[in-house]
Amino acid sequence: MPTYFASDGTRLAHRVIGVGEPLVCVPGGPTDSVYLGDLGGLSAHRRLIVPDLRGTGWSAEPEDVTSYRCDRLVDDIEALRVRLGLSRIDLLGHSAGANIVTQYAARHPERVARLVLVTPGTRAVGIEVTGEERRAAARLRADEPWFPEAFAALEAITAGRGGDWEAVAPFFYGRWDAAARSHHAASRPSNEEAVAVFGSEGAFTPRATRAALGAVAAPVLLLAGEFDLNSPPRAVAECAALFPEAMYAVRPGAGHYPWLDDAEGFVAAVVTFLS
């Protein structure tokens, strides 16, 4: 697996999948990047450069654990760009990884050619998702056999009375079938410290980031999942409005991982935009 070094000397790794022009794909979590797979077959059209965030996958744990913070991870993406020898990069960020990518675009707008945000986390720009908004998204699945137990767990979480995230997992997928269960099991974070530090104090400066995004000239595509209660369409649409040149679309029937729920439609949307 190719490796490179961050500015603080931490050894970082990235996978290379497919052929074509490079597309740097930043995972969420922070968790092992393998859950992205080849993004539903996107690797048939682009060469996916998929970094393992520090302390996950094949990347080393840093000496300074505060470097797990989201704003600090921006520097690792810049180090990867330099390692690839590219003056500008096409970037894709999923979920919490979109917070890294968004801050990268704000800090290095001249280095971004195109930007794709897939069911993005919006903490970096200060867009909050309320408990009621999550419950409203969840109620769209009321006819599912697993709904009663999952919704009870969600209500407990949003009310601050529980934390059974395993029980609410079906809400993150358009279909809670064997493939979704397998994907969920493979997507669990392996470095709890990295998760805890990622959004710690100082990780986000929403006012400054929002202001800086107004200077991002690169085209941006933001994809929401119709059923996604982590990044509901309303929040993604609000995020899209922060960019001067943004396209926003909702993937019907999709959850938080739209390349699993409708691989063909997801790939077509991304390839068309990048072309």
Phi and psi in degrees as GROMACS dihedral restraints (atoms count N, CA, C in turn):
[ dihedral_restraints ]
;  ai    aj    ak    al  type     phi  dphi    fc
    3     4     5     6     1   -61.9    20    10
    4     5     6     7     1   142.7    20    10
    6     7     8     9     1  -129.1    20    10
    7     8     9    10     1   161.0    20    10
    9    10    11    12     1  -153.6    20    10
   10    11    12    13     1   176.0    20    10
   12    13    14    15     1  -119.3    20    10
   13    14    15    16     1   135.9    20    10
   15    16    17    18     1   -73.8    20    10
   16    17    18    19     1   171.4    20    10
   18    19    20    21     1   -63.7    20    10
   19    20    21    22     1   -23.1    20    10
   21    22    23    24     1   -95.1    20    10
   22    23    24    25     1     7.9    20    10
   24    25    26    27     1    91.1    20    10
   25    26    27    28     1    -2.0    20    10
   27    28    29    30     1   -68.7    20    10
   28    29    30    31     1   132.5    20    10
   30    31    32    33     1   -79.4    20    10
   31    32    33    34     1   124.6    20    10
   33    34    35    36     1  -118.5    20    10
   34    35    36    37     1   152.3    20    10
   36    37    38    39     1  -124.3    20    10
   37    38    39    40     1   156.7    20    10
   39    40    41    42     1  -147.9    20    10
   40    41    42    43     1   149.4    20    10
   42    43    44    45     1   -95.1    20    10
   43    44    45    46     1   152.8    20    10
   45    46    47    48     1  -123.8    20    10
   46    47    48    49     1   121.7    20    10
   48    49    50    51     1  -131.0    20    10
   49    50    51    52     1   126.4    20    10
   51    52    53    54     1    92.5    20    10
   52    53    54    55     1  -166.7    20    10
   54    55    56    57     1  -131.9    20    10
   55    56    57    58     1   167.6    20    10
   57    58    59    60     1   103.2    20    10
   58    59    60    61     1  -165.4    20    10
   60    61    62    63     1   -67.4    20    10
   61    62    63    64     1   143.3    20    10
   63    64    65    66     1   -70.7    20    10
   64    65    66    67     1   142.8    20    10
   66    67    68    69     1  -132.0    20    10
   67    68    69    70     1   113.4    20    10
   69    70    71    72     1   -80.9    20    10
   70    71    72    73     1   121.4    20    10
   72    73    74    75     1  -114.5    20    10
   73    74    75    76     1   111.0    20    10
   75    76    77    78     1   -97.2    20    10
   76    77    78    79     1   120.8    20    10
   78    79    80    81     1   -77.4    20    10
   79    80    81    82     1   165.9    20    10
   81    82    83    84     1   -93.5    20    10
   82    83    84    85     1  -160.1    20    10
   84    85    86    87     1   114.1    20    10
   85    86    87    88     1  -100.7    20    10
   87    88    89    90     1   -67.2    20    10
   88    89    90    91     1   127.7    20    10
   90    91    92    93     1  -145.8    20    10
   91    92    93    94     1   170.1    20    10
   93    94    95    96     1   -58.2    20    10
   94    95    96    97     1   135.9    20    10
   96    97    98    99     1   -71.8    20    10
   97    98    99   100     1    -8.2    20    10
   99   100   101   102     1   -61.1    20    10
  100   101   102   103     1   -22.9    20    10
  102   103   104   105     1   -64.1    20    10
  103   104   105   106     1   -20.9    20    10
  105   106   107   108     1   -71.1    20    10
  106   107   108   109     1   -22.0    20    10
  108   109   110   111     1    55.6    20    10
  109   110   111   112     1  -133.9    20    10
  111   112   113   114     1  -110.1    20    10
  112   113   114   115     1    26.5    20    10
  114   115   116   117     1    54.2    20    10
  115   116   117   118     1    50.8    20    10
  117   118   119   120     1    72.0    20    10
  118   119   120   121     1    15.8    20    10
  120   121   122   123     1   104.8    20    10
  121   122   123   124     1     9.1    20    10
  123   124   125   126     1   -61.6    20    10
  124   125   126   127     1   -23.8    20    10
  126   127   128   129     1   -67.2    20    10
  127   128   129   130     1   -12.9    20    10
  129   130   131   132     1   -75.3    20    10
  130   131   132   133     1   -12.8    20    10
  132   133   134   135     1  -118.1    20    10
  133   134   135   136     1   -27.0    20    10
  135   136   137   138     1  -137.6    20    10
  136   137   138   139     1   152.8    20    10
  138   139   140   141     1   -85.1    20    10
  139   140   141   142     1   108.3    20    10
  141   142   143   144     1   -82.4    20    10
  142   143   144   145     1   123.3    20    10
  144   145   146   147     1  -104.9    20    10
  145   146   147   148     1   108.4    20    10
  147   148   149   150     1  -115.4    20    10
  148   149   150   151     1   102.2    20    10
  150   151   152   153     1   -76.8    20    10
  151   152   153   154     1   143.7    20    10
  153   154   155   156     1   -85.8    20    10
  154   155   156   157     1   117.2    20    10
  156   157   158   159     1   -59.4    20    10
  157   158   159   160     1   150.2    20    10
  159   160   161   162     1   -52.9    20    10
  160   161   162   163     1   136.3    20    10
  162   163   164   165     1    81.7    20    10
  163   164   165   166     1     4.4    20    10
  165   166   167   168     1  -128.5    20    10
  166   167   168   169     1   158.1    20    10
  168   169   170   171     1    55.0    20    10
  169   170   171   172     1  -129.0    20    10
  171   172   173   174     1   -93.5    20    10
  172   173   174   175     1     2.4    20    10
  174   175   176   177     1   -84.5    20    10
  175   176   177   178     1   144.3    20    10
  177   178   179   180     1   -73.8    20    10
  178   179   180   181     1   157.3    20    10
  180   181   182   183     1   -79.1    20    10
  181   182   183   184     1   136.7    20    10
  183   184   185   186     1   -78.6    20    10
  184   185   186   187     1   159.0    20    10
  186   187   188   189     1   -69.2    20    10
  187   188   189   190     1   -37.0    20    10
  189   190   191   192     1   -99.0    20    10
  190   191   192   193     1   106.1    20    10
  192   193   194   195     1   -69.6    20    10
  193   194   195   196     1   -17.5    20    10
  195   196   197   198     1   -68.3    20    10
  196   197   198   199     1   -13.2    20    10
  198   199   200   201     1   -75.8    20    10
  199   200   201   202     1    -1.3    20    10
  201   202   203   204     1   -74.7    20    10
  202   203   204   205     1    -9.8    20    10
  204   205   206   207     1   -64.5    20    10
  205   206   207   208     1   143.9    20    10
  207   208   209   210     1   -53.5    20    10
  208   209   210   211     1   -47.3    20    10
  210   211   212   213     1   -65.6    20    10
  211   212   213   214     1   -28.2    20    10
  213   214   215   216     1   -74.8    20    10
  214   215   216   217     1   -29.6    20    10
  216   217   218   219     1   -68.4    20    10
  217   218   219   220     1   -19.5    20    10
  219   220   221   222     1   -56.9    20    10
  220   221   222   223     1   -38.5    20    10
  222   223   224   225     1   -63.2    20    10
  223   224   225   226     1   -31.2    20    10
  225   226   227   228     1   -69.6    20    10
  226   227   228   229     1   -34.2    20    10
  228   229   230   231     1   -68.2    20    10
  229   230   231   232     1   -38.6    20    10
  231   232   233   234     1   -65.5    20    10
  232   233   234   235     1   -39.2    20    10
  234   235   236   237     1   -63.3    20    10
  235   236   237   238     1   -35.4    20    10
  237   238   239   240     1   -68.1    20    10
  238   239   240   241     1   -41.0    20    10
  240   241   242   243     1   -57.8    20    10
  241   242   243   244     1   -45.9    20    10
  243   244   245   246     1   -62.1    20    10
  244   245   246   247     1   -42.5    20    10
  246   247   248   249     1   -60.7    20    10
  247   248   249   250     1   -36.1    20    10
  249   250   251   252     1   -78.5    20    10
  250   251   252   253     1   -14.0    20    10
  252   253   254   255     1    72.3    20    10
  253   254   255   256     1    30.5    20    10
  255   256   257   258     1  -106.3    20    10
  256   257   258   259     1   134.7    20    10
  258   259   260   261     1   -74.9    20    10
  259   260   261   262     1   -32.0    20    10
  261   262   263   264     1  -140.1    20    10
  262   263   264   265     1   153.5    20    10
  264   265   266   267     1  -131.3    20    10
  265   266   267   268     1   147.8    20    10
  267   268   269   270     1   -85.2    20    10
  268   269   270   271     1   131.2    20    10
  270   271   272   273     1  -123.5    20    10
  271   272   273   274     1   138.0    20    10
  273   274   275   276     1  -125.5    20    10
  274   275   276   277     1   133.0    20    10
  276   277   278   279     1  -127.6    20    10
  277   278   279   280     1   133.6    20    10
  279   280   281   282     1  -112.2    20    10
  280   281   282   283     1   137.5    20    10
  282   283   284   285     1    53.5    20    10
  283   284   285   286     1  -126.0    20    10
  285   286   287   288     1   -62.4    20    10
  286   287   288   289     1   -25.9    20    10
  288   289   290   291     1   -63.2    20    10
  289   290   291   292     1   -25.2    20    10
  291   292   293   294     1   -65.7    20    10
  292   293   294   295     1   -27.5    20    10
  294   295   296   297     1   -65.2    20    10
  295   296   297   298     1   -37.7    20    10
  297   298   299   300     1   -66.9    20    10
  298   299   300   301     1   -48.5    20    10
  300   301   302   303     1   -64.0    20    10
  301   302   303   304     1   -40.3    20    10
  303   304   305   306     1   -62.6    20    10
  304   305   306   307     1   -43.2    20    10
  306   307   308   309     1   -69.1    20    10
  307   308   309   310     1   -32.0    20    10
  309   310   311   312     1   -62.7    20    10
  310   311   312   313     1   -46.8    20    10
  312   313   314   315     1   -62.3    20    10
  313   314   315   316     1   -37.1    20    10
  315   316   317   318     1   -67.3    20    10
  316   317   318   319     1   -36.1    20    10
  318   319   320   321     1   -86.3    20    10
  319   320   321   322     1   -32.0    20    10
  321   322   323   324     1  -130.8    20    10
  322   323   324   325     1    58.6    20    10
  324   325   326   327     1   -60.5    20    10
  325   326   327   328     1   -29.5    20    10
  327   328   329   330     1   -73.8    20    10
  328   329   330   331     1   -12.1    20    10
  330   331   332   333     1   -95.9    20    10
  331   332   333   334     1    -3.7    20    10
  333   334   335   336     1  -103.5    20    10
  334   335   336   337     1   123.2    20    10
  336   337   338   339     1   -87.6    20    10
  337   338   339   340     1   -53.8    20    10
  339   340   341   342     1  -141.9    20    10
  340   341   342   343     1   154.7    20    10
  342   343   344   345     1  -134.1    20    10
  343   344   345   346     1   129.3    20    10
  345   346   347   348     1  -122.3    20    10
  346   347   348   349     1   122.8    20    10
  348   349   350   351     1  -115.0    20    10
  349   350   351   352     1   115.4    20    10
  351   352   353   354     1  -105.6    20    10
  352   353   354   355     1   120.9    20    10
  354   355   356   357     1    35.3    20    10
  355   356   357   358     1    61.5    20    10
  357   358   359   360     1   -74.9    20    10
  358   359   360   361     1   144.5    20    10
  360   361   362   363     1   -69.4    20    10
  361   362   363   364     1   146.7    20    10
  363   364   365   366     1  -123.6    20    10
  364   365   366   367     1    16.3    20    10
  366   367   368   369     1   -64.8    20    10
  367   368   369   370     1   -32.5    20    10
  369   370   371   372     1   -63.1    20    10
  370   371   372   373     1   -24.6    20    10
  372   373   374   375     1  -112.0    20    10
  373   374   375   376     1    10.8    20    10
  375   376   377   378     1    72.6    20    10
  376   377   378   379     1    24.3    20    10
  378   379   380   381     1   -94.5    20    10
  379   380   381   382     1   116.2    20    10
  381   382   383   384     1   -96.2    20    10
  382   383   384   385     1   149.5    20    10
  384   385   386   387     1  -113.5    20    10
  385   386   387   388     1   121.3    20    10
  387   388   389   390     1   -81.5    20    10
  388   389   390   391     1   161.1    20    10
  390   391   392   393     1   -61.1    20    10
  391   392   393   394     1   -38.9    20    10
  393   394   395   396     1   -65.8    20    10
  394   395   396   397     1   -36.4    20    10
  396   397   398   399     1   -64.8    20    10
  397   398   399   400     1   -39.3    20    10
  399   400   401   402     1   -66.7    20    10
  400   401   402   403     1   -41.5    20    10
  402   403   404   405     1   -65.1    20    10
  403   404   405   406     1   -37.2    20    10
  405   406   407   408     1   -63.4    20    10
  406   407   408   409     1   -41.6    20    10
  408   409   410   411     1   -64.7    20    10
  409   410   411   412     1   -39.4    20    10
  411   412   413   414     1   -64.6    20    10
  412   413   414   415     1   -35.9    20    10
  414   415   416   417     1   -64.7    20    10
  415   416   417   418     1   -16.9    20    10
  417   418   419   420     1   -64.1    20    10
  418   419   420   421     1   -16.2    20    10
  420   421   422   423     1  -104.8    20    10
  421   422   423   424     1    19.5    20    10
  423   424   425   426     1   -59.6    20    10
  424   425   426   427     1   -22.1    20    10
  426   427   428   429     1   -86.3    20    10
  427   428   429   430     1    -3.5    20    10
  429   430   431   432     1   -76.3    20    10
  430   431   432   433     1   143.7    20    10
  432   433   434   435     1   -63.8    20    10
  433   434   435   436     1   -26.4    20    10
  435   436   437   438     1   -87.8    20    10
  436   437   438   439     1    -2.3    20    10
  438   439   440   441     1   -59.3    20    10
  439   440   441   442     1   -49.3    20    10
  441   442   443   444     1   -55.5    20    10
  442   443   444   445     1   -47.9    20    10
  444   445   446   447     1   -67.3    20    10
  445   446   447   448     1   -42.7    20    10
  447   448   449   450     1   -66.7    20    10
  448   449   450   451     1   -39.6    20    10
  450   451   452   453     1   -70.0    20    10
  451   452   453   454     1   -36.5    20    10
  453   454   455   456     1   -61.7    20    10
  454   455   456   457     1   -40.9    20    10
  456   457   458   459     1   -66.7    20    10
  457   458   459   460     1   -38.8    20    10
  459   460   461   462     1   -64.5    20    10
  460   461   462   463     1   -42.9    20    10
  462   463   464   465     1   -60.3    20    10
  463   464   465   466     1   -39.9    20    10
  465   466   467   468     1   -65.0    20    10
  466   467   468   469     1   -40.2    20    10
  468   469   470   471     1   -66.3    20    10
  469   470   471   472     1   -48.5    20    10
  471   472   473   474     1   -68.6    20    10
  472   473   474   475     1   -22.1    20    10
  474   475   476   477     1   -91.3    20    10
  475   476   477   478     1    -1.0    20    10
  477   478   479   480     1    77.2    20    10
  478   479   480   481     1    21.2    20    10
  480   481   482   483     1  -108.9    20    10
  481   482   483   484     1     1.0    20    10
  483   484   485   486     1  -163.4    20    10
  484   485   486   487     1   174.0    20    10
  486   487   488   489     1  -150.8    20    10
  487   488   489   490     1    36.0    20    10
  489   490   491   492     1   -85.2    20    10
  490   491   492   493     1    78.5    20    10
  492   493   494   495     1   -70.5    20    10
  493   494   495   496     1   -23.8    20    10
  495   496   497   498     1   -62.9    20    10
  496   497   498   499     1   -38.3    20    10
  498   499   500   501     1   -68.1    20    10
  499   500   501   502     1   -27.6    20    10
  501   502   503   504     1   -93.1    20    10
  502   503   504   505     1     0.6    20    10
  504   505   506   507     1   -52.4    20    10
  505   506   507   508     1   -37.9    20    10
  507   508   509   510     1   -57.8    20    10
  508   509   510   511     1   -26.7    20    10
  510   511   512   513     1   -67.3    20    10
  511   512   513   514     1   -14.8    20    10
  513   514   515   516     1   -90.0    20    10
  514   515   516   517     1    -0.6    20    10
  516   517   518   519     1  -127.1    20    10
  517   518   519   520     1   145.7    20    10
  519   520   521   522     1   -68.6    20    10
  520   521   522   523     1   -29.5    20    10
  522   523   524   525     1  -135.2    20    10
  523   524   525   526     1   124.2    20    10
  525   526   527   528     1   -93.1    20    10
  526   527   528   529     1    74.7    20    10
  528   529   530   531     1  -112.4    20    10
  529   530   531   532     1  -169.8    20    10
  531   532   533   534     1   -61.4    20    10
  532   533   534   535     1   -39.0    20    10
  534   535   536   537     1   -64.5    20    10
  535   536   537   538     1   -40.0    20    10
  537   538   539   540     1   -66.9    20    10
  538   539   540   541     1   -41.3    20    10
  540   541   542   543     1   -62.9    20    10
  541   542   543   544     1   -41.5    20    10
  543   544   545   546     1   -65.2    20    10
  544   545   546   547     1   -42.9    20    10
  546   547   548   549     1   -63.2    20    10
  547   548   549   550     1   -43.0    20    10
  549   550   551   552     1   -60.6    20    10
  550   551   552   553     1   -42.8    20    10
  552   553   554   555     1   -62.8    20    10
  553   554   555   556     1   -32.6    20    10
  555   556   557   558     1   -84.9    20    10
  556   557   558   559     1    -5.7    20    10
  558   559   560   561     1  -101.9    20    10
  559   560   561   562     1     2.0    20    10
  561   562   563   564     1   -69.6    20    10
  562   563   564   565     1   134.4    20    10
  564   565   566   567     1   -60.6    20    10
  565   566   567   568     1   141.7    20    10
  567   568   569   570     1  -103.2    20    10
  568   569   570   571     1   -11.6    20    10
  570   571   572   573     1  -122.7    20    10
  571   572   573   574     1    92.3    20    10
  573   574   575   576     1   -66.0    20    10
  574   575   576   577     1   -29.2    20    10
  576   577   578   579     1   -66.1    20    10
  577   578   579   580     1   -41.3    20    10
  579   580   581   582     1   -61.6    20    10
  580   581   582   583     1   -39.8    20    10
  582   583   584   585     1   -64.4    20    10
  583   584   585   586     1   -44.1    20    10
  585   586   587   588     1   -66.1    20    10
  586   587   588   589     1   -37.1    20    10
  588   589   590   591     1   -84.0    20    10
  589   590   591   592     1   -24.3    20    10
  591   592   593   594     1   -48.3    20    10
  592   593   594   595     1   -48.6    20    10
  594   595   596   597     1  -105.9    20    10
  595   596   597   598     1    23.3    20    10
  597   598   599   600     1   -70.8    20    10
  598   599   600   601     1   174.1    20    10
  600   601   602   603     1   -52.8    20    10
  601   602   603   604     1   129.6    20    10
  603   604   605   606     1    94.4    20    10
  604   605   606   607     1    -8.8    20    10
  606   607   608   609     1   -68.5    20    10
  607   608   609   610     1   -28.7    20    10
  609   610   611   612     1  -129.6    20    10
  610   611   612   613     1   138.3    20    10
  612   613   614   615     1  -128.8    20    10
  613   614   615   616     1    76.3    20    10
  615   616   617   618     1   -55.8    20    10
  616   617   618   619     1   -42.6    20    10
  618   619   620   621     1   -62.7    20    10
  619   620   621   622     1   -46.1    20    10
  621   622   623   624     1   -67.3    20    10
  622   623   624   625     1   -39.3    20    10
  624   625   626   627     1   -65.8    20    10
  625   626   627   628     1   -45.0    20    10
  627   628   629   630     1   -59.8    20    10
  628   629   630   631     1   -41.8    20    10
  630   631   632   633     1   -63.9    20    10
  631   632   633   634     1   -41.9    20    10
  633   634   635   636     1   -68.9    20    10
  634   635   636   637     1   -30.8    20    10
  636   637   638   639     1   -65.6    20    10
  637   638   639   640     1   -21.8    20    10
  639   640   641   642     1   -65.0    20    10
  640   641   642   643     1   -15.4    20    10
  642   643   644   645     1  -101.7    20    10
  643   644   645   646     1     5.2    20    10
  645   646   647   648     1   -82.3    20    10
  646   647   648   649     1   111.2    20    10
  648   649   650   651     1   -84.9    20    10
  649   650   651   652     1   -15.4    20    10
  651   652   653   654     1   -65.9    20    10
  652   653   654   655     1   143.1    20    10
  654   655   656   657     1   -64.9    20    10
  655   656   657   658     1   144.3    20    10
  657   658   659   660     1  -130.0    20    10
  658   659   660   661     1   135.3    20    10
  660   661   662   663     1  -114.9    20    10
  661   662   663   664     1   127.6    20    10
  663   664   665   666     1  -118.4    20    10
  664   665   666   667     1   123.4    20    10
  666   667   668   669     1  -113.9    20    10
  667   668   669   670     1   126.0    20    10
  669   670   671   672     1  -109.9    20    10
  670   671   672   673     1   156.4    20    10
  672   673   674   675     1  -101.8    20    10
  673   674   675   676     1   135.1    20    10
  675   676   677   678     1   -53.4    20    10
  676   677   678   679     1   -39.2    20    10
  678   679   680   681     1  -100.5    20    10
  679   680   681   682     1     6.9    20    10
  681   682   683   684     1   -76.1    20    10
  682   683   684   685     1   113.0    20    10
  684   685   686   687     1   -90.2    20    10
  685   686   687   688     1    -9.2    20    10
  687   688   689   690     1   -76.2    20    10
  688   689   690   691     1   -44.9    20    10
  690   691   692   693     1  -130.9    20    10
  691   692   693   694     1    74.9    20    10
  693   694   695   696     1   -60.2    20    10
  694   695   696   697     1   153.5    20    10
  696   697   698   699     1   -51.9    20    10
  697   698   699   700     1   -37.9    20    10
  699   700   701   702     1   -59.6    20    10
  700   701   702   703     1   -44.6    20    10
  702   703   704   705     1   -66.1    20    10
  703   704   705   706     1   -39.3    20    10
  705   706   707   708     1   -67.2    20    10
  706   707   708   709     1   -39.8    20    10
  708   709   710   711     1   -63.8    20    10
  709   710   711   712     1   -39.2    20    10
  711   712   713   714     1   -64.8    20    10
  712   713   714   715     1   -37.5    20    10
  714   715   716   717     1   -64.6    20    10
  715   716   717   718     1   -41.3    20    10
  717   718   719   720     1   -59.0    20    10
  718   719   720   721     1   -34.0    20    10
  720   721   722   723     1   -67.7    20    10
  721   722   723   724     1   -11.7    20    10
  723   724   725   726     1   -81.9    20    10
  724   725   726   727     1   -15.5    20    10
  726   727   728   729     1  -100.6    20    10
  727   728   729   730     1   141.4    20    10
  729   730   731   732     1   -63.5    20    10
  730   731   732   733     1   -34.1    20    10
  732   733   734   735     1  -132.4    20    10
  733   734   735   736     1    84.0    20    10
  735   736   737   738     1  -124.3    20    10
  736   737   738   739     1   143.9    20    10
  738   739   740   741     1  -113.5    20    10
  739   740   741   742     1   137.9    20    10
  741   742   743   744     1  -127.6    20    10
  742   743   744   745     1   134.5    20    10
  744   745   746   747     1  -147.0    20    10
  745   746   747   748     1   149.0    20    10
  747   748   749   750     1  -108.7    20    10
  748   749   750   751     1   127.2    20    10
  750   751   752   753     1   -84.9    20    10
  751   752   753   754     1   112.5    20    10
  753   754   755   756     1   -60.8    20    10
  754   755   756   757     1   138.4    20    10
  756   757   758   759     1    71.6    20    10
  757   758   759   760     1     7.5    20    10
  759   760   761   762     1  -101.6    20    10
  760   761   762   763     1   154.3    20    10
  762   763   764   765     1  -105.1    20    10
  763   764   765   766     1  -135.6    20    10
  765   766   767   768     1   -81.1    20    10
  766   767   768   769     1   -12.6    20    10
  768   769   770   771     1  -125.8    20    10
  769   770   771   772     1    73.4    20    10
  771   772   773   774     1   -63.7    20    10
  772   773   774   775     1   -22.0    20    10
  774   775   776   777     1   -71.8    20    10
  775   776   777   778     1   -17.5    20    10
  777   778   779   780     1   -85.8    20    10
  778   779   780   781     1   -38.0    20    10
  780   781   782   783     1   -77.9    20    10
  781   782   783   784     1   -31.0    20    10
  783   784   785   786     1  -154.2    20    10
  784   785   786   787     1    76.6    20    10
  786   787   788   789     1   -58.5    20    10
  787   788   789   790     1   -45.5    20    10
  789   790   791   792     1   -63.0    20    10
  790   791   792   793     1   -46.6    20    10
  792   793   794   795     1   -66.5    20    10
  793   794   795   796     1   -39.0    20    10
  795   796   797   798     1   -63.4    20    10
  796   797   798   799     1   -49.5    20    10
  798   799   800   801     1   -62.9    20    10
  799   800   801   802     1   -42.3    20    10
  801   802   803   804     1   -60.7    20    10
  802   803   804   805     1   -42.0    20    10
  804   805   806   807     1   -64.6    20    10
  805   806   807   808     1   -43.4    20    10
  807   808   809   810     1   -70.8    20    10
  808   809   810   811     1   -43.6    20    10
  810   811   812   813     1   -64.4    20    10
  811   812   813   814     1   -42.6    20    10
  813   814   815   816     1   -59.7    20    10
  814   815   816   817     1   -43.6    20    10
  816   817   818   819     1   -65.2    20    10
  817   818   819   820     1   -46.1    20    10
  819   820   821   822     1   -69.3    20    10
  820   821   822   823     1   -19.2    20    10
